[in-house]
Amino acid sequence: MKFLLALVLLVPAMAQGAEQKLECPASLEVKDSASAPSGAQVFQSPEPHVLERVSFQLGTPSKLVPAPLGTVNKPGESRDTWVFHAPLPQQVWAACAYTGTSLFLVRPVGQNVTRCEVRYRTVGAHTRVGVIAARCE
């Protein structure tokens, strides 16, 4: 019953533009397969597929269209921001991309978001080395 009450309280808050923290798994297990030509072998690297970036798209998972973004760089951090203007023609999706694979995870964020932001750790000349946080409001 407590879960149901929490859900009843949470859903209206999200619909009114409350901040949503987005979670992407830190790594993705991928099982690749390939056909090797005669005399060759397929080898799968033991390197993990770690979270590389988060982006936001419009549409459906099979036909996602990248949303326009703005980027701000400062020492030690980079920030991507997407601004959405209502009414949105399609749902906004978060896409979690991982190193070493073309696969990514997508999850719906909704049609009522107005702004999404991803913060990254950086080194050197703005080289991104990890996602700090992702959120929408």
Secondary structure as GFF3:
##gff-version 3
##sequence-region A 1 137
A	DSSP	alpha_helix	2	15	.	.	.	ID=ss1
A	DSSP	beta_strand	20	21	.	.	.	ID=ss2
A	DSSP	beta_strand	27	28	.	.	.	ID=ss3
A	DSSP	beta_strand	49	60	.	.	.	ID=ss4
A	DSSP	beta_strand	63	66	.	.	.	ID=ss5
A	DSSP	beta_strand	70	74	.	.	.	ID=ss6
A	DSSP	beta_strand	77	83	.	.	.	ID=ss7
A	DSSP	beta_strand	92	98	.	.	.	ID=ss8
A	DSSP	beta_strand	104	110	.	.	.	ID=ss9
A	DSSP	beta_strand	115	123	.	.	.	ID=ss10
A	DSSP	beta_strand	127	136	.	.	.	ID=ss11
###
